Amino acid sequence: MKKTDTTPLWVFLAFSSIETRKGALILLWSSLIFSFYCLPWVMYFDDNKWIGKLFLIDDWSWFAMMLPMTAWYWLSLRWIDKNSSW
């Protein structure tokens, strides 16, 4: 992404090394999927051993960090789409 005079810094920092809209969508979807993974599934399924091995996260800290990051990417993508900055 190329920074213009009208591009806010928060949008530029989100996609500074991404050149295309497709790359931005891949980043957005992967961060959304990882946010879903970061839910503490172990807290809800104590009786299944394989869930404890597959989902290693047992608190809300990772999800609390991933949710604002995903929102930031989404808002940045929305700003770029409205201003035709690709």
N, CA, C and O atoms as a GROMACS GRO file, in nm:
protein
  344
    1MET      N    1   0.084  -0.116   0.000
    1MET     CA    2   0.000   0.000   0.000
    1MET      C    3   0.089   0.123   0.000
    1MET      O    4   0.189   0.130   0.070
    2LYS      N    5   0.050   0.218  -0.078
    2LYS     CA    6   0.126   0.343  -0.084
    2LYS      C    7   0.056   0.448   0.002
    2LYS      O    8  -0.066   0.465  -0.005
    3LYS      N    9   0.134   0.518   0.081
    3LYS     CA   10   0.078   0.621   0.169
    3LYS      C   11   0.064   0.751   0.091
    3LYS      O   12   0.159   0.801   0.030
    4THR      N   13  -0.057   0.803   0.095
    4THR     CA   14  -0.082   0.934   0.035
    4THR      C   15  -0.097   1.036   0.148
    4THR      O   16  -0.091   1.000   0.266
    5ASP      N   17  -0.118   1.160   0.112
    5ASP     CA   18  -0.134   1.264   0.213
    5ASP      C   19  -0.263   1.248   0.292
    5ASP      O   20  -0.271   1.294   0.407
    6THR      N   21  -0.364   1.186   0.234
    6THR     CA   22  -0.492   1.171   0.303
    6THR      C   23  -0.505   1.042   0.382
    6THR      O   24  -0.600   1.026   0.459
    7THR      N   25  -0.411   0.951   0.366
    7THR     CA   26  -0.416   0.824   0.439
    7THR      C   27  -0.379   0.845   0.584
    7THR      O   28  -0.270   0.896   0.613
    8PRO      N   29  -0.469   0.807   0.677
    8PRO     CA   30  -0.434   0.818   0.818
    8PRO      C   31  -0.322   0.720   0.856
    8PRO      O   32  -0.304   0.617   0.792
    9LEU      N   33  -0.250   0.754   0.959
    9LEU     CA   34  -0.139   0.670   1.002
    9LEU      C   35  -0.186   0.532   1.048
    9LEU      O   36  -0.119   0.433   1.022
   10TRP      N   37  -0.301   0.526   1.114
   10TRP     CA   38  -0.350   0.397   1.165
   10TRP      C   39  -0.386   0.302   1.050
   10TRP      O   40  -0.376   0.181   1.066
   11VAL      N   41  -0.428   0.355   0.936
   11VAL     CA   42  -0.458   0.272   0.820
   11VAL      C   43  -0.327   0.227   0.755
   11VAL      O   44  -0.314   0.111   0.716
   12PHE      N   45  -0.233   0.317   0.743
   12PHE     CA   46  -0.104   0.283   0.682
   12PHE      C   47  -0.031   0.178   0.764
   12PHE      O   48   0.028   0.086   0.707
   13LEU      N   49  -0.034   0.189   0.896
   13LEU     CA   50   0.034   0.091   0.980
   13LEU      C   51  -0.030  -0.047   0.972
   13LEU      O   52   0.039  -0.148   0.987
   14ALA      N   53  -0.158  -0.054   0.948
   14ALA     CA   54  -0.225  -0.183   0.937
   14ALA      C   55  -0.182  -0.260   0.814
   14ALA      O   56  -0.163  -0.381   0.819
   15PHE      N   57  -0.166  -0.188   0.701
   15PHE     CA   58  -0.138  -0.256   0.575
   15PHE      C   59  -0.012  -0.202   0.507
   15PHE      O   60  -0.008  -0.196   0.384
   16SER      N   61   0.088  -0.165   0.582
   16SER     CA   62   0.207  -0.104   0.523
   16SER      C   63   0.284  -0.198   0.432
   16SER      O   64   0.345  -0.153   0.334
   17SER      N   65   0.284  -0.326   0.460
   17SER     CA   66   0.360  -0.420   0.377
   17SER      C   67   0.271  -0.504   0.286
   17SER      O   68   0.318  -0.598   0.223
   18ILE      N   69   0.144  -0.470   0.277
   18ILE     CA   70   0.050  -0.543   0.192
   18ILE      C   71   0.018  -0.458   0.071
   18ILE      O   72  -0.020  -0.341   0.084
   19GLU      N   73   0.032  -0.517  -0.046
   19GLU     CA   74   0.018  -0.440  -0.171
   19GLU      C   75  -0.120  -0.447  -0.233
   19GLU      O   76  -0.158  -0.356  -0.307
   20THR      N   77  -0.197  -0.553  -0.205
   20THR     CA   78  -0.324  -0.572  -0.274
   20THR      C   79  -0.438  -0.588  -0.174
   20THR      O   80  -0.417  -0.616  -0.056
   21ARG      N   81  -0.558  -0.572  -0.225
   21ARG     CA   82  -0.677  -0.592  -0.142
   21ARG      C   83  -0.691  -0.740  -0.105
   21ARG      O   84  -0.736  -0.773   0.004
   22LYS      N   85  -0.652  -0.828  -0.196
   22LYS     CA   86  -0.658  -0.971  -0.167
   22LYS      C   87  -0.568  -1.007  -0.050
   22LYS      O   88  -0.607  -1.086   0.036
   23GLY      N   89  -0.450  -0.949  -0.044
   23GLY     CA   90  -0.360  -0.972   0.069
   23GLY      C   91  -0.418  -0.920   0.199
   23GLY      O   92  -0.402  -0.982   0.304
   24ALA      N   93  -0.486  -0.806   0.192
   24ALA     CA   94  -0.550  -0.751   0.312
   24ALA      C   95  -0.665  -0.840   0.358
   24ALA      O   96  -0.685  -0.858   0.478
   25LEU      N   97  -0.740  -0.895   0.263
   25LEU     CA   98  -0.848  -0.987   0.300
   25LEU      C   99  -0.795  -1.115   0.361
   25LEU      O  100  -0.854  -1.169   0.455
   26ILE      N  101  -0.683  -1.165   0.310
   26ILE     CA  102  -0.621  -1.285   0.368
   26ILE      C  103  -0.579  -1.257   0.512
   26ILE      O  104  -0.599  -1.340   0.600
   27LEU      N  105  -0.520  -1.140   0.535
   27LEU     CA  106  -0.480  -1.102   0.671
   27LEU      C  107  -0.601  -1.090   0.762
   27LEU      O  108  -0.598  -1.136   0.877
   28LEU      N  109  -0.707  -1.030   0.714
   28LEU     CA  110  -0.828  -1.013   0.793
   28LEU      C  111  -0.892  -1.146   0.828
   28LEU      O  112  -0.927  -1.170   0.944
   29TRP      N  113  -0.906  -1.234   0.730
   29TRP     CA  114  -0.967  -1.364   0.756
   29TRP      C  115  -0.880  -1.453   0.844
   29TRP      O  116  -0.933  -1.525   0.930
   30SER      N  117  -0.750  -1.449   0.826
   30SER     CA  118  -0.664  -1.531   0.911
   30SER      C  119  -0.666  -1.481   1.055
   30SER      O  120  -0.660  -1.560   1.148
   31SER      N  121  -0.674  -1.351   1.073
   31SER     CA  122  -0.681  -1.300   1.210
   31SER      C  123  -0.817  -1.330   1.272
   31SER      O  124  -0.826  -1.349   1.393
   32LEU      N  125  -0.924  -1.334   1.192
   32LEU     CA  126  -1.055  -1.373   1.242
   32LEU      C  127  -1.057  -1.520   1.284
   32LEU      O  128  -1.113  -1.555   1.388
   33ILE      N  129  -0.996  -1.605   1.202
   33ILE     CA  130  -0.989  -1.748   1.235
   33ILE      C  131  -0.904  -1.771   1.360
   33ILE      O  132  -0.940  -1.851   1.446
   34PHE      N  133  -0.793  -1.700   1.370
   34PHE     CA  134  -0.710  -1.716   1.488
   34PHE      C  135  -0.780  -1.662   1.613
   34PHE      O  136  -0.761  -1.716   1.722
   35SER      N  137  -0.862  -1.559   1.598
   35SER     CA  138  -0.940  -1.509   1.711
   35SER      C  139  -1.037  -1.616   1.761
   35SER      O  140  -1.056  -1.633   1.881
   36PHE      N  141  -1.099  -1.687   1.667
   36PHE     CA  142  -1.188  -1.796   1.703
   36PHE      C  143  -1.113  -1.908   1.773
   36PHE      O  144  -1.164  -1.968   1.868
   37TYR      N  145  -0.991  -1.937   1.727
   37TYR     CA  146  -0.908  -2.038   1.791
   37TYR      C  147  -0.870  -1.998   1.933
   37TYR      O  148  -0.855  -2.083   2.020
   38CYS      N  149  -0.854  -1.868   1.957
   38CYS     CA  150  -0.808  -1.818   2.086
   38CYS      C  151  -0.914  -1.819   2.195
   38CYS      O  152  -0.885  -1.785   2.309
   39LEU      N  153  -1.034  -1.856   2.162
   39LEU     CA  154  -1.135  -1.872   2.267
   39LEU      C  155  -1.090  -1.983   2.361
   39LEU      O  156  -1.034  -2.082   2.314
   40PRO      N  157  -1.112  -1.970   2.490
   40PRO     CA  158  -1.067  -2.075   2.584
   40PRO      C  159  -1.160  -2.196   2.583
   40PRO      O  160  -1.239  -2.215   2.676
   41TRP      N  161  -1.151  -2.276   2.480
   41TRP     CA  162  -1.239  -2.392   2.464
   41TRP      C  163  -1.218  -2.494   2.575
   41TRP      O  164  -1.310  -2.570   2.607
   42VAL      N  165  -1.100  -2.496   2.634
   42VAL     CA  166  -1.070  -2.593   2.740
   42VAL      C  167  -1.160  -2.570   2.861
   42VAL      O  168  -1.193  -2.665   2.932
   43MET      N  169  -1.199  -2.448   2.885
   43MET     CA  170  -1.284  -2.417   3.000
   43MET      C  171  -1.424  -2.476   2.985
   43MET      O  172  -1.492  -2.501   3.085
   44TYR      N  173  -1.468  -2.499   2.863
   44TYR     CA  174  -1.605  -2.546   2.838
   44TYR      C  175  -1.614  -2.696   2.813
   44TYR      O  176  -1.722  -2.754   2.827
   45PHE      N  177  -1.504  -2.759   2.776
   45PHE     CA  178  -1.503  -2.902   2.748
   45PHE      C  179  -1.395  -2.969   2.832
   45PHE      O  180  -1.291  -3.010   2.779
   46ASP      N  181  -1.418  -2.980   2.960
   46ASP     CA  182  -1.318  -3.038   3.050
   46ASP      C  183  -1.304  -3.189   3.032
   46ASP      O  184  -1.196  -3.244   3.056
   47ASP      N  185  -1.410  -3.256   2.992
   47ASP     CA  186  -1.406  -3.402   2.986
   47ASP      C  187  -1.336  -3.457   2.862
   47ASP      O  188  -1.301  -3.575   2.861
   48ASN      N  189  -1.313  -3.377   2.760
   48ASN     CA  190  -1.246  -3.425   2.640
   48ASN      C  191  -1.097  -3.393   2.644
   48ASN      O  192  -1.058  -3.276   2.650
   49LYS      N  193  -1.014  -3.496   2.642
   49LYS     CA  194  -0.868  -3.478   2.648
   49LYS      C  195  -0.814  -3.420   2.518
   49LYS      O  196  -0.717  -3.344   2.520
   50TRP      N  197  -0.873  -3.455   2.404
   50TRP     CA  198  -0.820  -3.408   2.277
   50TRP      C  199  -0.841  -3.258   2.257
   50TRP      O  200  -0.764  -3.194   2.186
   51ILE      N  201  -0.943  -3.203   2.319
   51ILE     CA  202  -0.962  -3.057   2.311
   51ILE      C  203  -0.852  -2.985   2.386
   51ILE      O  204  -0.804  -2.880   2.342
   52GLY      N  205  -0.810  -3.040   2.499
   52GLY     CA  206  -0.699  -2.982   2.573
   52GLY      C  207  -0.568  -2.987   2.498
   52GLY      O  208  -0.484  -2.899   2.514
   53LYS      N  209  -0.551  -3.089   2.413
   53LYS     CA  210  -0.428  -3.099   2.333
   53LYS      C  211  -0.434  -3.014   2.207
   53LYS      O  212  -0.332  -2.962   2.162
   54LEU      N  213  -0.553  -2.998   2.151
   54LEU     CA  214  -0.568  -2.919   2.029
   54LEU      C  215  -0.572  -2.769   2.058
   54LEU      O  216  -0.507  -2.689   1.990
   55PHE      N  217  -0.648  -2.732   2.159
   55PHE     CA  218  -0.662  -2.591   2.196
   55PHE      C  219  -0.584  -2.568   2.326
   55PHE      O  220  -0.632  -2.602   2.434
   56LEU      N  221  -0.467  -2.512   2.314
   56LEU     CA  222  -0.377  -2.497   2.429
   56LEU      C  223  -0.409  -2.375   2.515
   56LEU      O  224  -0.357  -2.364   2.626
   57ILE      N  225  -0.492  -2.287   2.467
   57ILE     CA  226  -0.519  -2.161   2.537
   57ILE      C  227  -0.628  -2.186   2.641
   57ILE      O  228  -0.735  -2.240   2.610
   58ASP      N  229  -0.600  -2.147   2.765
   58ASP     CA  230  -0.696  -2.172   2.872
   58ASP      C  231  -0.739  -2.046   2.946
   58ASP      O  232  -0.791  -2.054   3.057
   59ASP      N  233  -0.718  -1.928   2.886
   59ASP     CA  234  -0.767  -1.804   2.945
   59ASP      C  235  -0.810  -1.709   2.832
   59ASP      O  236  -0.795  -1.741   2.714
   60TRP      N  237  -0.864  -1.594   2.870
   60TRP     CA  238  -0.920  -1.501   2.772
   60TRP      C  239  -0.819  -1.399   2.721
   60TRP      O  240  -0.856  -1.312   2.642
   61SER      N  241  -0.694  -1.405   2.762
   61SER     CA  242  -0.599  -1.300   2.728
   61SER      C  243  -0.569  -1.293   2.577
   61SER      O  244  -0.562  -1.184   2.521
   62TRP      N  245  -0.553  -1.407   2.512
   62TRP     CA  246  -0.524  -1.405   2.368
   62TRP      C  247  -0.644  -1.355   2.289
   62TRP      O  248  -0.628  -1.278   2.194
   63PHE      N  249  -0.762  -1.398   2.327
   63PHE     CA  250  -0.882  -1.351   2.258
   63PHE      C  251  -0.902  -1.202   2.278
   63PHE      O  252  -0.942  -1.130   2.186
   64ALA      N  253  -0.873  -1.154   2.398
   64ALA     CA  254  -0.886  -1.011   2.427
   64ALA      C  255  -0.788  -0.928   2.346
   64ALA      O  256  -0.814  -0.811   2.319
   65MET      N  257  -0.676  -0.986   2.307
   65MET     CA  258  -0.579  -0.916   2.224
   65MET      C  259  -0.615  -0.927   2.075
   65MET      O  260  -0.598  -0.830   2.000
   66MET      N  261  -0.665  -1.040   2.032
   66MET     CA  262  -0.694  -1.062   1.891
   66MET      C  263  -0.819  -0.988   1.844
   66MET      O  264  -0.827  -0.947   1.728
   67LEU      N  265  -0.916  -0.971   1.930
   67LEU     CA  266  -1.039  -0.905   1.890
   67LEU      C  267  -1.018  -0.759   1.847
   67LEU      O  268  -1.068  -0.722   1.741
   68PRO      N  269  -0.945  -0.675   1.922
   68PRO     CA  270  -0.920  -0.539   1.874
   68PRO      C  271  -0.831  -0.535   1.748
   68PRO      O  272  -0.848  -0.447   1.664
   69MET      N  273  -0.739  -0.628   1.736
   69MET     CA  274  -0.654  -0.631   1.616
   69MET      C  275  -0.737  -0.662   1.491
   69MET      O  276  -0.718  -0.600   1.387
   70THR      N  277  -0.828  -0.757   1.503
   70THR     CA  278  -0.916  -0.790   1.391
   70THR      C  279  -1.005  -0.672   1.355
   70THR      O  280  -1.026  -0.643   1.238
   71ALA      N  281  -1.058  -0.605   1.456
   71ALA     CA  282  -1.141  -0.487   1.431
   71ALA      C  283  -1.059  -0.377   1.364
   71ALA      O  284  -1.110  -0.308   1.276
   72TRP      N  285  -0.935  -0.360   1.404
   72TRP     CA  286  -0.847  -0.260   1.342
   72TRP      C  287  -0.824  -0.290   1.195
   72TRP      O  288  -0.831  -0.199   1.112
   73TYR      N  289  -0.797  -0.417   1.162
   73TYR     CA  290  -0.778  -0.455   1.022
   73TYR      C  291  -0.906  -0.432   0.941
   73TYR      O  292  -0.901  -0.385   0.828
   74TRP      N  293  -1.020  -0.465   1.000
   74TRP     CA  294  -1.146  -0.449   0.930
   74TRP      C  295  -1.177  -0.301   0.905
   74TRP      O  296  -1.218  -0.264   0.796
   75LEU      N  297  -1.158  -0.218   1.007
   75LEU     CA  298  -1.182  -0.075   0.991
   75LEU      C  299  -1.085  -0.012   0.891
   75LEU      O  300  -1.123   0.077   0.814
   76SER      N  301  -0.961  -0.057   0.892
   76SER     CA  302  -0.863  -0.006   0.795
   76SER      C  303  -0.901  -0.045   0.653
   76SER      O  304  -0.892   0.037   0.562
   77LEU      N  305  -0.943  -0.169   0.634
   77LEU     CA  306  -0.985  -0.213   0.503
   77LEU      C  307  -1.108  -0.135   0.456
   77LEU      O  308  -1.119  -0.099   0.339
   78ARG      N  309  -1.199  -0.111   0.548
   78ARG     CA  310  -1.318  -0.032   0.514
   78ARG      C  311  -1.281   0.110   0.472
   78ARG      O  312  -1.338   0.164   0.377
   79TRP      N  313  -1.185   0.171   0.542
   79TRP     CA  314  -1.142   0.306   0.507
   79TRP      C  315  -1.078   0.308   0.368
   79TRP      O  316  -1.103   0.398   0.287
   80ILE      N  317  -0.995   0.209   0.340
   80ILE     CA  318  -0.928   0.203   0.210
   80ILE      C  319  -1.030   0.181   0.098
   80ILE      O  320  -1.020   0.242  -0.008
   81ASP      N  321  -1.128   0.095   0.121
   81ASP     CA  322  -1.230   0.071   0.018
   81ASP      C  323  -1.313   0.196  -0.009
   81ASP      O  324  -1.347   0.223  -0.124
   82LYS      N  325  -1.345   0.272   0.094
   82LYS     CA  326  -1.425   0.393   0.074
   82LYS      C  327  -1.346   0.502   0.004
   82LYS      O  328  -1.405   0.584  -0.066
   83ASN      N  329  -1.216   0.505   0.022
   83ASN     CA  330  -1.134   0.610  -0.036
   83ASN      C  331  -1.054   0.565  -0.158
   83ASN      O  332  -0.972   0.641  -0.208
   84SER      N  333  -1.078   0.445  -0.206
   84SER     CA  334  -1.013   0.392  -0.326
   84SER      C  335  -0.861   0.409  -0.322
   84SER      O  336  -0.802   0.466  -0.414
   85SER      N  337  -0.801   0.360  -0.218
   85SER     CA  338  -0.656   0.379  -0.202
   85SER      C  339  -0.571   0.261  -0.245
   85SER      O  340  -0.450   0.264  -0.223
   86TRP      N  341  -0.627   0.159  -0.303
   86TRP     CA  342  -0.543   0.048  -0.347
   86TRP      C  343  -0.480   0.090  -0.475
   86TRP      O  344  -0.403   0.014  -0.534
   0.00000   0.00000   0.00000
